[in-house]
Amino acid sequence: MNNLKINNLTLRDQQGNRLISNLTFEIKAGEVLSLMGPSGCGKSTLLHAIAGHPLNDFDVLGEVSLNGKLLNSIAVEERQIGFLFQDDLLFPHFNIWQNLAFALPDSIKKRQRKEQALVALEQHNLLMLADKNPSQISGGQRARISMIRLLLAKPRAVLLDEPFNKLDQQLRQEFRQWVFDLIKQNSLPVLMVTHDQEDIPLNAKTIIWPTNLSSILKEQEQIC
Amino acid sequence: MTKNRLQNYLRFCFQNNQSFQDFWKQFSASYCVTIPKWILASTKTVVLVTVLLICFLPMLPGLSGLLLAAFDFNPLLNQFHWSLSGFVRLFHFPGIGQSILMTLNVSIISTFLSVLISFAILKRWYQSTHWQKIENAIAPILALPHVAFAIGFAFLFTPSGFISRLSFQLFDIILFNDVQIIKHQLGLIIGLTLKEVPFILFMSIALLKQLNIKQSFQCAQSLGFNKHQVWLKIIFPQWLPKMRFAIIAIMAYSLSVVDVSLIIGPSIPSTLPVMIWSWLNDSDLNKHLMAASGALVLVFICVVLVYTVIFIEWLLLKKWVSWQFSGRKTLTTFKGIDLLARIGLGNLGIVSVLLMSSVSLIMIVIWSLAKRWPYPHILPSKWSLQFWQSELPYLFDTFLTSIGLAILSASIALLLVLVLLHVNNRNNANKCNQKRHLLIPLILIVTPIIAPQLSILLGMQLASIYLGADNFYLWVLWSHVFFVFPYIYLSLDGPWRSFDQRFNKVGLSLGKSPFFVWRSIKMPLLMPAMSIAMAVGISVSLAQFLPTLMLGAGRIATITTEAVALSSGQDRRVMAIYALLQTITPLFFFALALFIAKRTGPLESRQTFSGFNKRDSLSVSRNA
């Protein structure tokens, strides 16, 4: 089973100030851990650190491991961690099915790639979008395609960086439920960053970020 | 018709006892529908026609004059029959096949290498911490005129050049005696490539800023692609189509370049444009006929190559599209691409571009101050300002002519561009006159850049002879305006489009007249862009070689024409002086423009020293 483990993670800026100190948690398959906090406090930085994107201003100390494998020295693209951004980031020079085909594993060859992409679209009743440009479809649809694309790359864990932020209230509710259902089906560990209480699914573990950037982190079970 | 409508409205309104406000609403609505079609549109048409006459008309006599001459149709000589004898002579000319082949070689290879090296440099350096430095270095390198660069390049690579001296002193090896670079197509290819790479990089800067590079990388990497694969499969397919214009421009330039080719290109046989140029300067009328036929062949080659570029792009990005999403490993593990990455084309490219440009410039400076510089010495044995002093009287006249011509032609072109941008505003979402909106297509505007200059000029020259060759100063001015116009248009199009139209609306709603709003809001805000555009225009005019000579019938000498003319002579010191002057003059105008740009425009950009610079304004402007 997939699990994502963070051990003693510390983010330190060039002056030696600590943004995060000794953060430790574990997320099991199908579990969602939410990180709550005001914008600009460094939640996204933490996600980028876990994903392995280079951080210009911070040093990352501590361990990140996925399924018992230490990720620290592994390149971003080999970590098998899916990342859902605030923006859908569909590549503008690909149409919808090409965007999906792009993400498929290398083992799927040639014709198969288009077929698989179309199958994925069909599963989510979005087949009619296959040949459209990303700019031609609605924001909600783009968000869904972006999530499907993420899953097609067969990640072992998923990071969500305020993915519902840019959607309006109605869509947000639907999309949120859809995403969490998908994650549960695929039994993936999920770390989600948000500043909206409503985004957090029922019975999910939550870390609430202190407003000052002190090193104390409170971990609590959220009871709804 | 309008009057009738007005009467009808008046009658209608008063009969129904409507308030004046209602009347006004309806009247203004009808005003909007009817009058623009008539008066507004006609003034716009007049303006457009004027601009067309001045800026695009030369293409007509250019093309028709060329066609007439190429097919030996000459009313002045009472030749009213068509013949192919020009082409027959052309293709029987000794060495013509080799010449055409060489021209194709130079154009295709230098364009391909420029694109390849530019992309390799971007791939290697764009995300590194040194990119800012590279970006800062590109603009001054770009401002280095082609002719000056070629002269400096020749100083480096001739058999008695600096590199040969260096190798002799250090390793006791005599270079370039057996394998020549200068006066060989190899030199022309290398020189043009080194000069065009900064241009493509420069055009890429603005584009890459729009492409959301960082997030694209994060996203694609989280899908399991490494950086190399992301550059190839995500960035390249988006970069290439946007570079289409730049690629076509450098290709057409390298195809028809005369001045650089005269300095560093092959001589026997020379490239096709140089051959045509020499025939034009011949007194034999048959040679003129061959020149015209040759120029037409050049146009034909240019059209074929333009379509080849477009076709290759279509093949790579539209037809065989599947390599882009067929997985992480397709093509990226392809040996050729892997090899290029391994030999460090990005490093090699940027180092040679920076090194060659700066060393060429240093060579020019040293030569202009040298008195004696015998062969194997690394530095001159005697220094002197003597040649500056002896050249000064001639220099001064030439210099004034160049600057006068440049400022005048850039001002006229700027004025025309402003008028055109005002009338031809692509941003104008005014629904009332949308249908009447006559847009001059961008392709027409940039034609002077992407068509072979020699061919257009040949036709223009013939037309000017029919119309009256005595006003040569006017003809030269006109040709300069013609070639400066597209550059100024391209530098201003971006800033004009990004100008927030709501400022106009606010101004008008405060009760100011449209002209007042234009003069006191739009102009001051766009002043930085305009001053830079003016400098671009001046530098383009200063660099013109063919137009000045061909339409001036050799009577007008500028620093550029002198520099090229002297390059065939033996005195490197005088040559260096002109090359240096040719470099410094546009730089002076760029510096002046930057100075103005930093003190005008929005206050926020004036406060910090780096808040506004040439790069920013140009990078906005070049993404037309």
Interface residues (C-beta under 8 A of the other chain):
Chain A: H48 A51 G52 H53 A75 V76 E77 E78 Q80 I81 G82 F83 F85 D87 L89 F91 P92 H93 F94 Q98 N99 A101 F102 A103 L104 P105 D106 I108 K109 K110 R113 R149 L150 A153 P155 L159
Chain B: N212 Q215 S216 Q218 C219 A220 Q221 S222 L223 G224 F225 N226 Q229 K233 I234 P237 Q238 L317 V321 S322 Q324 F325 S326 G327 R328 K329
